[in-house]
Amino acid sequence: MKLSKLCREYGRREGDAEITGLCTDSRVAGEGDLFFCFRGESVDSHAFAEEAFSRGAAAICCEKRLELPCPQVIVPDGREGMARLSAAFYQNPERKLKIVGVTGTNGKTTTCHLLFSALQESGRKVGLIGTLGARFGERVIPPDLTTPDPISLFSLLADMQRDGVEIVVMEVSAHALALRKVAPILFEVGIFTNLTRDHLDFFKEMGPYGEAKRSLFLPGSCKFGVYNADDEFSKKLLSLPTPHMTFGLKFPADASAQIVKESMTGTEAVFSLCGKRIPVSLNLTGRYNLSNALAAACAAEKLGAGAEEIRRGFCKLTSVEGRLERVATFRGAEIFVDFAHTPDGLEKALKNLKAHCKGKLIAVFGCGGNRDEGKRKLMGETAAKFSDYAVLTSDNPRFEEPCAIIREIEEGFSRISLEYTAIEEREKAIEFALQRLSEGDVLLVAGKGGETYQEIMGIKYEFNDKNVIRSLIERL
């Protein structure tokens, strides 16, 4: 594609060239590539433009004119430039698809899977993008980021569009919004699940974090919003001119639910949605999953799914990988894994399990390294309040010392309870917890969910909580 055609809607072009590929890493730049420059958190990739050019890059997208003898596209924001030019390179697939964006601190993955299932039941051809990877047709693509980087994202959307996909349901992280990854997309429906503390290593304060989420629902970014009436932050969304509806379990909302029966294995309820009553049987544990289902039901109805199709779709979803997922029974105790890696997420998981626990509730968890340090003590306090016993351990320490992270968690935990043990090696921590289980107990292994690795000093070692639990049970 000619550079002149590629940047006709965005950027100021100097010169022209035939563009055959897109690139952000100067070390792998090749003939015909358009190399993108932008200012990162610690590195400004404008410094690598010369290397990309020397390796054959046909043109450079940059925020300032560079002294290089090649065509350049000069843009006000390099990251937004990458998103808009990536979309153009792949023939703007986002304009030919109906895209649903789901944002919020917790619940994005489950909400997406519930909506995906309901829309499939309505006969639509649907694509799914999120933390657990991407799916469309018979294709399953392994996970990378919650929201893929623009080059991968728009390439994936183009593949979906060519395959006949009509609707794409995707998780949209606050990082993706702040870094303008989805700037070219006008979302058909946007869903807001909740806002609690997370990612303050990047956003520093809750204000910018919330504003990143809010940006998805601005006019020009979203046609219709679905907001959680039970979350305080929704008040800021309701003030926007974007048409919307609300869902809630506690406060008055356009969509609500009456609980009929709850258990460790799921919930039966009757939804009130746009004047319709929908009996729903969820195979997912916890009331917060009922809230996720309400959000998905609102979006499904807006996109044309009928009440019976929503009911069947929800019923068919037996679990969501690593999201309060029941993985085994051992010595009469039930064992769950969950992605909970924030104080709010851990509290919700523990409280929902405690409601159905006849014995002791035991938690195994840690906190990630090189991430929001301020939540570590809070995670410790949360576990101390809502579990009967905890094993503090390692969870993707990255470039930090695992024991130092555990000590910070311990500081919060010990303020409230001394019913805990600290074991650095995660597999040994899980084994220790399994050995303590008795009839009627519940074990929650939290923090990693469906992740398949443990990241230590820049290396990702194979590690999956479910596989480790099942292997240990078999050995024990």
FENTADA-V363880 format. One record per residue. N is the residue number from 1. RES is the residue in three letters. D_FIRST is the distance of its C-alpha to the first C-alpha in Angstrom with 2 decimals. Layout:
# FENTADA-V363880
n/res/d_first
N/RES/D_FIRST
N/RES/D_FIRST
This chain:
# FENTADA-V363880
n/res/d_first
1/MET/0.00
2/LYS/3.78
3/LEU/6.41
4/SER/8.45
5/LYS/6.97
6/LEU/6.84
7/CYS/10.38
8/ARG/11.92
9/GLU/14.40
10/TYR/15.28
11/GLY/16.03
12/ARG/16.87
13/ARG/14.41
14/GLU/15.93
15/GLY/14.00
16/ASP/10.42
17/ALA/8.39
18/GLU/5.58
19/ILE/5.18
20/THR/6.50
21/GLY/9.11
22/LEU/11.22
23/CYS/14.77
24/THR/18.03
25/ASP/20.43
26/SER/20.60
27/ARG/22.75
28/VAL/20.10
29/ALA/17.11
30/GLY/15.49
31/GLU/13.46
32/GLY/9.83
33/ASP/10.73
34/LEU/10.67
35/PHE/14.44
36/PHE/16.19
37/CYS/19.65
38/PHE/22.33
39/ARG/26.10
40/GLY/27.51
41/GLU/31.15
42/SER/32.28
43/VAL/29.40
44/ASP/27.04
45/SER/23.88
46/HIS/23.35
47/ALA/25.93
48/PHE/23.63
49/ALA/20.68
50/GLU/22.36
51/GLU/22.66
52/ALA/19.00
53/PHE/18.22
54/SER/20.96
55/ARG/19.52
56/GLY/16.25
57/ALA/14.05
58/ALA/11.54
59/ALA/12.08
60/ILE/14.58
61/CYS/14.97
62/CYS/18.71
63/GLU/21.68
64/LYS/23.13
65/ARG/22.18
66/LEU/22.53
67/GLU/24.15
68/LEU/21.40
69/PRO/20.05
70/CYS/16.34
71/PRO/13.92
72/GLN/14.87
73/VAL/14.37
74/ILE/17.98
75/VAL/18.93
76/PRO/22.48
77/ASP/22.17
78/GLY/20.07
79/ARG/20.59
80/GLU/19.69
81/GLY/16.59
82/MET/15.62
83/ALA/16.46
84/ARG/14.73
85/LEU/11.36
86/SER/11.75
87/ALA/12.64
88/ALA/9.68
89/PHE/7.27
90/TYR/9.78
91/GLN/10.02
92/ASN/13.15
93/PRO/15.60
94/GLU/18.34
95/ARG/18.68
96/LYS/19.52
97/LEU/22.03
98/LYS/25.38
99/ILE/25.52
100/VAL/28.88
101/GLY/29.13
102/VAL/32.36
103/THR/33.50
104/GLY/36.88
105/THR/38.69
106/ASN/40.08
107/GLY/39.61
108/LYS/35.82
109/THR/35.60
110/THR/38.61
111/THR/37.64
112/CYS/34.21
113/HIS/35.90
114/LEU/38.53
115/LEU/36.06
116/PHE/33.91
117/SER/37.12
118/ALA/38.32
119/LEU/35.09
120/GLN/35.02
121/GLU/38.61
122/SER/37.69
123/GLY/35.59
124/ARG/32.15
125/LYS/29.34
126/VAL/28.79
127/GLY/26.71
128/LEU/28.23
129/ILE/26.87
130/GLY/29.35
131/THR/31.66
132/LEU/32.59
133/GLY/29.05
134/ALA/26.99
135/ARG/28.12
136/PHE/26.90
137/GLY/28.29
138/GLU/29.80
139/ARG/27.44
140/VAL/28.82
141/ILE/26.77
142/PRO/28.95
143/PRO/29.18
144/ASP/27.63
145/LEU/27.86
146/THR/29.27
147/THR/25.92
148/PRO/23.03
149/ASP/20.89
150/PRO/17.76
151/ILE/15.27
152/SER/17.78
153/LEU/18.76
154/PHE/15.60
155/SER/14.77
156/LEU/18.39
157/LEU/18.30
158/ALA/15.46
159/ASP/17.74
160/MET/20.66
161/GLN/19.26
162/ARG/18.42
163/ASP/21.96
164/GLY/23.52
165/VAL/24.46
166/GLU/25.72
167/ILE/26.91
168/VAL/25.95
169/VAL/28.78
170/MET/27.88
171/GLU/29.88
172/VAL/28.81
173/SER/30.52
174/ALA/31.75
175/HIS/29.73
176/ALA/26.49
177/LEU/27.57
178/ALA/28.77
179/LEU/25.65
180/ARG/23.42
181/LYS/21.66
182/VAL/21.83
183/ALA/21.36
184/PRO/18.84
185/ILE/21.23
186/LEU/23.96
187/PHE/26.46
188/GLU/28.45
189/VAL/31.39
190/GLY/32.14
191/ILE/35.12
192/PHE/37.19
193/THR/39.61
194/ASN/41.45
195/LEU/41.43
196/THR/43.56
197/ARG/43.47
198/ASP/40.58
199/HIS/37.98
200/LEU/40.13
201/ASP/39.20
202/PHE/35.86
203/PHE/36.95
204/LYS/40.46
205/GLU/42.00
206/MET/41.93
207/GLY/40.99
208/PRO/37.41
209/TYR/37.04
210/GLY/38.14
211/GLU/35.98
212/ALA/32.87
213/LYS/33.94
214/ARG/34.84
215/SER/31.40
216/LEU/30.07
217/PHE/32.47
218/LEU/31.82
219/PRO/31.02
220/GLY/27.29
221/SER/26.91
222/CYS/29.22
223/LYS/30.73
224/PHE/33.86
225/GLY/35.67
226/VAL/38.12
227/TYR/40.42
228/ASN/43.20
229/ALA/46.38
230/ASP/48.20
231/ASP/46.01
232/GLU/47.00
233/PHE/43.45
234/SER/42.80
235/LYS/44.88
236/LYS/42.08
237/LEU/39.66
238/LEU/42.14
239/SER/42.22
240/LEU/38.57
241/PRO/38.02
242/THR/35.78
243/PRO/37.64
244/HIS/39.03
245/MET/41.69
246/THR/43.63
247/PHE/45.07
248/GLY/47.96
249/LEU/50.93
250/LYS/53.10
251/PHE/52.47
252/PRO/52.25
253/ALA/48.83
254/ASP/47.23
255/ALA/46.99
256/SER/49.73
257/ALA/51.39
258/GLN/54.98
259/ILE/55.61
260/VAL/57.84
261/LYS/57.95
262/GLU/56.48
263/SER/56.73
264/MET/55.24
265/THR/53.01
266/GLY/51.71
267/THR/52.50
268/GLU/53.58
269/ALA/53.10
270/VAL/52.84
271/PHE/49.90
272/SER/50.38
273/LEU/47.05
274/CYS/46.70
275/GLY/50.22
276/LYS/49.81
277/ARG/51.70
278/ILE/49.81
279/PRO/51.75
280/VAL/49.54
281/SER/50.29
282/LEU/48.15
283/ASN/48.29
284/LEU/47.28
285/THR/49.86
286/GLY/50.42
287/ARG/50.49
288/TYR/47.25
289/ASN/45.54
290/LEU/47.24
291/SER/45.54
292/ASN/42.15
293/ALA/42.97
294/LEU/43.87
295/ALA/40.50
296/ALA/38.73
297/ALA/41.08
298/CYS/40.30
299/ALA/36.54
300/ALA/37.14
301/GLU/39.44
302/LYS/37.01
303/LEU/34.37
304/GLY/36.92
305/ALA/38.67
306/GLY/42.38
307/ALA/45.28
308/GLU/46.08
309/GLU/42.49
310/ILE/42.39
311/ARG/45.77
312/ARG/44.80
313/GLY/41.50
314/PHE/43.32
315/CYS/46.10
316/LYS/43.79
317/LEU/42.32
318/THR/44.88
319/SER/43.43
320/VAL/40.45
321/GLU/40.04
322/GLY/41.74
323/ARG/42.52
324/LEU/46.34
325/GLU/46.22
326/ARG/49.58
327/VAL/49.32
328/ALA/52.91
329/THR/56.63
330/PHE/58.96
331/ARG/62.72
332/GLY/62.53
333/ALA/59.91
334/GLU/56.44
335/ILE/53.45
336/PHE/50.19
337/VAL/47.00
338/ASP/44.94
339/PHE/41.97
340/ALA/44.19
341/HIS/43.40
342/THR/44.49
343/PRO/48.06
344/ASP/47.41
345/GLY/45.73
346/LEU/48.59
347/GLU/51.20
348/LYS/49.89
349/ALA/49.72
350/LEU/53.21
351/LYS/54.81
352/ASN/53.52
353/LEU/54.79
354/LYS/58.05
355/ALA/58.81
356/HIS/59.17
357/CYS/60.47
358/LYS/64.12
359/GLY/64.47
360/LYS/62.71
361/LEU/59.09
362/ILE/57.67
363/ALA/54.34
364/VAL/52.42
365/PHE/49.69
366/GLY/48.29
367/CYS/45.74
368/GLY/42.50
369/GLY/42.51
370/ASN/40.52
371/ARG/40.20
372/ASP/42.31
373/GLU/45.73
374/GLY/47.55
375/LYS/47.25
376/ARG/49.11
377/LYS/52.60
378/LEU/51.67
379/MET/50.56
380/GLY/53.91
381/GLU/55.85
382/THR/54.07
383/ALA/54.85
384/ALA/58.44
385/LYS/58.95
386/PHE/57.56
387/SER/58.26
388/ASP/61.63
389/TYR/60.50
390/ALA/57.35
391/VAL/56.05
392/LEU/53.88
393/THR/51.40
394/SER/48.09
395/ASP/44.65
396/ASN/41.64
397/PRO/43.47
398/ARG/40.42
399/PHE/41.73
400/GLU/44.92
401/GLU/48.36
402/PRO/48.91
403/CYS/52.58
404/ALA/51.90
405/ILE/49.65
406/ILE/52.35
407/ARG/54.98
408/GLU/53.12
409/ILE/52.95
410/GLU/56.60
411/GLU/57.61
412/GLY/56.52
413/PHE/57.92
414/SER/61.31
415/ARG/61.97
416/ILE/62.43
417/SER/63.34
418/LEU/64.31
419/GLU/63.46
420/TYR/60.66
421/THR/59.93
422/ALA/57.26
423/ILE/55.78
424/GLU/52.81
425/GLU/51.51
426/ARG/49.87
427/GLU/51.03
428/LYS/54.60
429/ALA/54.40
430/ILE/53.44
431/GLU/56.22
432/PHE/58.72
433/ALA/57.85
434/LEU/58.15
435/GLN/61.58
436/ARG/62.79
437/LEU/61.96
438/SER/64.74
439/GLU/65.16
440/GLY/63.54
441/ASP/61.37
442/VAL/57.64
443/LEU/55.28
444/LEU/51.96
445/VAL/49.60
446/ALA/47.11
447/GLY/44.08
448/LYS/41.74
449/GLY/41.59
450/GLY/39.21
451/GLU/37.95
452/THR/38.20
453/TYR/38.75
454/GLN/40.96
455/GLU/39.27
456/ILE/41.67
457/MET/40.97
458/GLY/37.24
459/ILE/37.80
460/LYS/37.30
461/TYR/40.28
462/GLU/40.47
463/PHE/42.47
464/ASN/42.63
465/ASP/45.53
466/LYS/46.06
467/ASN/46.21
468/VAL/48.52
469/ILE/50.80
470/ARG/51.14
471/SER/51.75
472/LEU/54.39
473/ILE/56.10
474/GLU/56.32
475/ARG/57.88
476/LEU/60.19
